[in-house]
């Protein structure tokens, strides 16, 4: 009798794991779509402002230090 209960518990645990995997996959797809839309708007805004919208971020990457070769 204990083996039957254990088998049923395993089946329900497996079904729960499958459902959670499906939920995580749907969440990942939604996040990918949202990130794609954000990237698209970033490109459009960058084109409309001639790349000046991300100017502060670009300056931070270069460090702002220029040395001359003398």
Helices and strands as residue ranges (DSSP letters): H 2-48, H 55-62
